[in-house]
Amino acid sequence: MSDSFLCTAEEVLSLNFDEKTSSKLVYKSKVVMSVTERPYLRMLLSQFENMCLRRVLEVGFGLGISAEIIQKTIRPIETHDIIEIESSLFQDLCEFGLRYPIVRPIHGNCYTYDFRGEYDFLFFDPYDYMISDEEYMDENELMGFYQTEEVALASRLLNNGGILCHPFFGDVNMPEISGFELQHCHSAKVPAFLLWDGTECETAQIGYYVKQD
Ligand SMILES: C[S@@+](CC[C@H](N)C(=O)[O-])C[C@H]1O[C@@H](n2cnc3c(N)ncnc32)[C@H](O)[C@@H]1O
Protein backbone atom coordinates (compact mmCIF):
# COMPACT_ATOMS: atom_id res chain seq x y z
CA MET A 1 0.00 0.00 0.00
CA SER A 2 1.36 3.43 -0.85
CA ASP A 3 0.70 6.59 1.21
CA SER A 4 -2.71 7.50 2.44
CA PHE A 5 -3.67 11.14 2.73
CA LEU A 6 -5.47 12.54 5.72
CA CYS A 7 -7.57 15.62 5.25
CA THR A 8 -8.90 18.14 7.73
CA ALA A 9 -11.45 17.07 10.33
CA GLU A 10 -14.33 18.94 8.67
CA GLU A 11 -13.92 16.89 5.51
CA VAL A 12 -14.39 13.48 7.14
CA LEU A 13 -17.17 11.76 9.10
CA SER A 14 -17.23 9.30 12.01
CA LEU A 15 -20.62 7.62 12.05
CA ASN A 16 -22.43 5.17 14.32
CA PHE A 17 -23.82 2.63 11.88
CA ASP A 18 -26.95 0.69 12.92
CA GLU A 19 -25.30 -2.33 11.33
CA LYS A 20 -21.78 -2.76 10.00
CA THR A 21 -20.81 -6.26 8.93
CA SER A 22 -18.91 -7.62 5.96
CA SER A 23 -22.22 -8.08 4.15
CA LYS A 24 -24.26 -5.00 5.10
CA LEU A 25 -23.97 -1.37 6.09
CA VAL A 26 -27.03 0.33 7.56
CA TYR A 27 -27.18 3.95 8.74
CA LYS A 28 -30.30 5.50 10.31
CA SER A 29 -32.34 2.49 9.08
CA LYS A 30 -31.21 3.02 5.46
CA VAL A 31 -29.15 0.44 3.60
CA VAL A 32 -25.92 2.16 2.54
CA MET A 33 -24.53 -0.96 0.89
CA SER A 34 -25.16 -4.70 0.86
CA VAL A 35 -23.43 -7.71 -0.59
CA THR A 36 -26.55 -8.36 -2.70
CA GLU A 37 -25.25 -5.70 -5.13
CA ARG A 38 -22.22 -7.81 -6.04
CA PRO A 39 -23.66 -9.53 -9.18
CA TYR A 40 -24.79 -6.19 -10.62
CA LEU A 41 -21.46 -4.50 -9.85
CA ARG A 42 -19.63 -7.41 -11.47
CA MET A 43 -21.79 -7.05 -14.59
CA LEU A 44 -21.32 -3.28 -14.67
CA LEU A 45 -17.54 -3.35 -14.21
CA SER A 46 -16.88 -6.29 -16.53
CA GLN A 47 -17.49 -3.84 -19.43
CA PHE A 48 -13.97 -2.49 -18.81
CA GLU A 49 -12.12 -5.77 -18.45
CA ASN A 50 -9.67 -5.53 -21.35
CA MET A 51 -9.32 -1.76 -21.60
CA CYS A 52 -5.81 -1.46 -20.07
CA LEU A 53 -6.82 1.44 -17.81
CA ARG A 54 -3.84 3.11 -16.14
CA ARG A 55 -5.21 5.51 -13.55
CA VAL A 56 -8.43 4.63 -11.74
CA LEU A 57 -10.27 6.66 -9.09
CA GLU A 58 -13.03 5.09 -7.03
CA VAL A 59 -15.36 7.19 -4.87
CA GLY A 60 -16.73 5.38 -1.79
CA PHE A 61 -15.18 2.19 -0.39
CA GLY A 62 -18.27 0.86 1.43
CA LEU A 63 -17.87 -2.91 1.77
CA GLY A 64 -15.04 -2.95 -0.75
CA ILE A 65 -17.03 -5.04 -3.23
CA SER A 66 -16.45 -2.87 -6.28
CA ALA A 67 -12.85 -2.25 -5.18
CA GLU A 68 -12.20 -6.00 -5.25
CA ILE A 69 -13.94 -6.40 -8.62
CA ILE A 70 -11.87 -3.53 -10.04
CA GLN A 71 -8.70 -5.21 -8.80
CA LYS A 72 -9.66 -8.58 -10.26
CA THR A 73 -11.22 -7.56 -13.57
CA ILE A 74 -9.97 -4.11 -14.60
CA ARG A 75 -6.54 -4.50 -12.96
CA PRO A 76 -5.45 -0.83 -13.11
CA ILE A 77 -1.90 -0.52 -14.39
CA GLU A 78 -0.61 2.54 -12.51
CA THR A 79 -2.88 3.41 -9.59
CA HIS A 80 -6.23 2.59 -8.03
CA ASP A 81 -6.98 5.56 -5.78
CA ILE A 82 -9.98 5.12 -3.48
CA ILE A 83 -11.46 8.02 -1.52
CA GLU A 84 -13.64 7.31 1.51
CA ILE A 85 -15.20 9.93 3.79
CA GLU A 86 -16.15 7.78 6.80
CA SER A 87 -13.40 6.95 9.32
CA SER A 88 -14.16 3.29 10.17
CA LEU A 89 -14.66 2.49 6.48
CA PHE A 90 -11.39 4.26 5.75
CA GLN A 91 -9.70 1.87 8.22
CA ASP A 92 -11.22 -1.06 6.28
CA LEU A 93 -9.90 0.53 3.10
CA CYS A 94 -6.39 0.74 4.57
CA GLU A 95 -6.54 -3.00 5.38
CA PHE A 96 -7.73 -3.70 1.85
CA GLY A 97 -4.76 -1.68 0.57
CA LEU A 98 -2.36 -4.03 2.37
CA ARG A 99 -3.55 -6.82 0.04
CA TYR A 100 -3.32 -4.73 -3.14
CA PRO A 101 -0.19 -2.56 -3.32
CA ILE A 102 -1.51 -0.51 -6.25
CA VAL A 103 -4.38 0.77 -4.09
CA ARG A 104 -3.91 4.26 -2.62
CA PRO A 105 -6.38 4.99 0.20
CA ILE A 106 -7.49 8.60 0.57
CA HIS A 107 -9.44 9.82 3.60
CA GLY A 108 -11.66 12.69 2.54
CA ASN A 109 -14.63 14.14 0.76
CA CYS A 110 -14.51 13.61 -3.00
CA TYR A 111 -16.13 16.99 -3.67
CA THR A 112 -13.50 19.00 -1.81
CA TYR A 113 -10.36 16.86 -1.83
CA ASP A 114 -7.48 18.32 -3.80
CA PHE A 115 -6.73 15.45 -6.18
CA ARG A 116 -3.43 15.67 -8.01
CA GLY A 117 -3.45 14.58 -11.63
CA GLU A 118 -6.09 13.15 -13.91
CA TYR A 119 -7.67 9.73 -14.27
CA ASP A 120 -8.69 7.38 -17.12
CA PHE A 121 -11.56 5.90 -15.17
CA LEU A 122 -13.83 7.17 -12.40
CA PHE A 123 -16.08 4.76 -10.56
CA PHE A 124 -18.51 7.00 -8.72
CA ASP A 125 -20.54 5.32 -5.97
CA PRO A 126 -20.91 7.57 -2.90
CA TYR A 127 -23.93 7.61 -0.59
CA ASP A 128 -25.68 10.70 0.67
CA TYR A 129 -25.95 10.21 4.45
CA MET A 130 -28.47 13.06 4.59
CA ILE A 131 -30.92 11.16 2.42
CA SER A 132 -34.45 10.90 3.77
CA ASP A 133 -37.71 9.67 2.26
CA GLU A 134 -38.72 13.20 1.33
CA GLU A 135 -35.38 13.94 -0.24
CA TYR A 136 -35.32 10.86 -2.47
CA MET A 137 -34.64 12.16 -5.96
CA ASP A 138 -37.11 11.71 -8.76
CA GLU A 139 -35.91 11.49 -12.35
CA ASN A 140 -35.85 15.28 -12.87
CA GLU A 141 -33.92 15.89 -9.70
CA LEU A 142 -31.49 13.17 -10.71
CA MET A 143 -30.95 15.00 -14.01
CA GLY A 144 -30.36 18.20 -12.05
CA PHE A 145 -27.81 16.52 -9.86
CA TYR A 146 -26.04 15.32 -12.96
CA GLN A 147 -25.63 18.85 -14.18
CA THR A 148 -23.90 19.82 -10.98
CA GLU A 149 -21.51 18.18 -8.56
CA GLU A 150 -20.83 14.78 -10.03
CA VAL A 151 -20.38 16.08 -13.55
CA ALA A 152 -18.17 18.92 -12.32
CA LEU A 153 -16.00 16.41 -10.51
CA ALA A 154 -15.80 14.02 -13.47
CA SER A 155 -15.08 16.87 -15.89
CA ARG A 156 -12.27 18.10 -13.67
CA LEU A 157 -10.68 14.75 -12.92
CA LEU A 158 -10.96 12.74 -16.13
CA ASN A 159 -8.70 12.93 -19.17
CA ASN A 160 -10.41 13.48 -22.51
CA GLY A 161 -11.68 10.03 -23.45
CA GLY A 162 -11.80 9.10 -19.76
CA ILE A 163 -14.70 6.98 -18.50
CA LEU A 164 -17.28 7.80 -15.84
CA CYS A 165 -19.15 4.79 -14.48
CA HIS A 166 -21.93 5.03 -11.90
CA PRO A 167 -24.37 2.34 -10.70
CA PHE A 168 -27.98 3.07 -11.74
CA PHE A 169 -30.72 1.05 -10.11
CA GLY A 170 -34.18 0.28 -11.39
CA ASP A 171 -35.77 1.42 -14.64
CA VAL A 172 -34.52 5.01 -14.45
CA ASN A 173 -32.87 5.88 -17.76
CA MET A 174 -29.29 7.01 -17.51
CA PRO A 175 -29.46 10.75 -18.29
CA GLU A 176 -27.49 12.42 -21.07
CA ILE A 177 -24.86 14.69 -19.51
CA SER A 178 -23.18 17.65 -21.06
CA GLY A 179 -19.58 17.08 -22.18
CA PHE A 180 -19.94 13.29 -22.04
CA GLU A 181 -21.14 10.65 -24.50
CA LEU A 182 -23.36 7.93 -23.10
CA GLN A 183 -22.32 4.48 -24.35
CA HIS A 184 -23.71 0.94 -24.31
CA CYS A 185 -26.69 1.97 -22.23
CA HIS A 186 -29.27 -0.73 -21.59
CA SER A 187 -31.42 -2.18 -18.86
CA ALA A 188 -30.43 -5.52 -17.39
CA LYS A 189 -32.18 -8.12 -15.27
CA VAL A 190 -29.97 -8.82 -12.24
CA PRO A 191 -30.25 -11.05 -9.15
CA ALA A 192 -32.40 -9.23 -6.58
CA PHE A 193 -30.51 -6.69 -4.50
CA LEU A 194 -31.48 -4.41 -1.63
CA LEU A 195 -32.17 -0.76 -2.22
CA TRP A 196 -31.48 1.93 0.39
CA ASP A 197 -35.06 1.65 1.73
CA GLY A 198 -34.81 -2.14 2.19
CA THR A 199 -36.97 -3.03 -0.84
CA GLU A 200 -35.62 -5.42 -3.48
CA CYS A 201 -34.80 -4.55 -7.06
CA GLU A 202 -34.05 -6.82 -10.04
CA THR A 203 -33.41 -4.23 -12.73
CA ALA A 204 -30.35 -2.07 -13.18
CA GLN A 205 -28.66 -0.06 -15.91
CA ILE A 206 -25.49 -1.02 -17.73
CA GLY A 207 -23.60 1.74 -19.52
CA TYR A 208 -21.04 4.47 -19.03
CA TYR A 209 -20.01 7.97 -20.06
CA VAL A 210 -16.96 8.99 -22.08
CA LYS A 211 -15.57 12.50 -21.62
CA GLN A 212 -15.48 14.42 -24.90
CA ASP A 213 -12.68 16.75 -26.10
C1 LIG B 1 -22.75 2.79 -1.62
S1 LIG B 1 -21.31 2.82 -0.65
C2 LIG B 1 -20.07 2.29 -1.78
C3 LIG B 1 -20.14 0.85 -2.05
C4 LIG B 1 -18.94 0.28 -2.74
N1 LIG B 1 -18.94 0.60 -4.14
C5 LIG B 1 -18.89 -1.20 -2.52
O1 LIG B 1 -18.77 -1.94 -3.49
O2 LIG B 1 -19.00 -1.65 -1.36
C6 LIG B 1 -20.97 4.53 -0.56
C7 LIG B 1 -19.66 4.88 0.13
O3 LIG B 1 -19.31 6.22 -0.20
C8 LIG B 1 -18.81 6.86 0.94
N2 LIG B 1 -19.02 8.30 0.72
C9 LIG B 1 -20.19 8.99 0.82
N3 LIG B 1 -20.01 10.27 0.49
C10 LIG B 1 -18.70 10.42 0.17
C11 LIG B 1 -17.91 11.53 -0.26
N4 LIG B 1 -18.46 12.74 -0.44
N5 LIG B 1 -16.59 11.33 -0.50
C12 LIG B 1 -16.05 10.09 -0.33
N6 LIG B 1 -16.74 9.00 0.08
C13 LIG B 1 -18.05 9.16 0.31
C14 LIG B 1 -19.63 6.24 2.05
O4 LIG B 1 -19.06 6.41 3.32
C15 LIG B 1 -19.71 4.79 1.62
O5 LIG B 1 -18.60 4.06 2.07
The ligand as an SDF file (V2000), in Angstrom:
LIG
                    3D

 27 29  0  0  0  0  0  0  0  0999 V2000
  -22.7470    2.7950   -1.6220 C   0  0  0  0  0  0  0  0  0  0  0  0
  -21.3080    2.8190   -0.6490 S   0  0  0  0  0  0  0  0  0  0  0  0
  -20.0670    2.2940   -1.7780 C   0  0  0  0  0  0  0  0  0  0  0  0
  -20.1430    0.8450   -2.0550 C   0  0  0  0  0  0  0  0  0  0  0  0
  -18.9380    0.2790   -2.7390 C   0  0  0  0  0  0  0  0  0  0  0  0
  -18.9370    0.5950   -4.1420 N   0  0  0  0  0  0  0  0  0  0  0  0
  -18.8950   -1.2040   -2.5170 C   0  0  0  0  0  0  0  0  0  0  0  0
  -18.7740   -1.9420   -3.4930 O   0  0  0  0  0  0  0  0  0  0  0  0
  -19.0030   -1.6490   -1.3650 O   0  0  0  0  0  0  0  0  0  0  0  0
  -20.9680    4.5260   -0.5610 C   0  0  0  0  0  0  0  0  0  0  0  0
  -19.6600    4.8810    0.1270 C   0  0  0  0  0  0  0  0  0  0  0  0
  -19.3080    6.2240   -0.2010 O   0  0  0  0  0  0  0  0  0  0  0  0
  -18.8080    6.8600    0.9390 C   0  0  0  0  0  0  0  0  0  0  0  0
  -19.0170    8.3020    0.7250 N   0  0  0  0  0  0  0  0  0  0  0  0
  -20.1870    8.9850    0.8170 C   0  0  0  0  0  0  0  0  0  0  0  0
  -20.0110   10.2710    0.4890 N   0  0  0  0  0  0  0  0  0  0  0  0
  -18.6970   10.4180    0.1650 C   0  0  0  0  0  0  0  0  0  0  0  0
  -17.9090   11.5280   -0.2610 C   0  0  0  0  0  0  0  0  0  0  0  0
  -18.4620   12.7380   -0.4440 N   0  0  0  0  0  0  0  0  0  0  0  0
  -16.5890   11.3290   -0.5040 N   0  0  0  0  0  0  0  0  0  0  0  0
  -16.0450   10.0900   -0.3270 C   0  0  0  0  0  0  0  0  0  0  0  0
  -16.7450    8.9980    0.0780 N   0  0  0  0  0  0  0  0  0  0  0  0
  -18.0550    9.1560    0.3070 C   0  0  0  0  0  0  0  0  0  0  0  0
  -19.6340    6.2390    2.0470 C   0  0  0  0  0  0  0  0  0  0  0  0
  -19.0620    6.4070    3.3220 O   0  0  0  0  0  0  0  0  0  0  0  0
  -19.7100    4.7920    1.6250 C   0  0  0  0  0  0  0  0  0  0  0  0
  -18.6020    4.0610    2.0660 O   0  0  0  0  0  0  0  0  0  0  0  0
  1  2  1  0
  2  3  1  0
  2 10  1  0
  3  4  1  0
  4  5  1  0
  5  6  1  0
  5  7  1  0
  7  8  2  0
  7  9  1  0
 10 11  1  0
 11 12  1  0
 11 26  1  0
 12 13  1  0
 13 14  1  0
 13 24  1  0
 14 15  1  0
 14 23  1  0
 15 16  2  0
 16 17  1  0
 17 18  1  0
 17 23  2  0
 18 19  1  0
 18 20  2  0
 20 21  1  0
 21 22  2  0
 22 23  1  0
 24 25  1  0
 24 26  1  0
 26 27  1  0
M  CHG  2   2   1   9  -1
M  END
$$$$
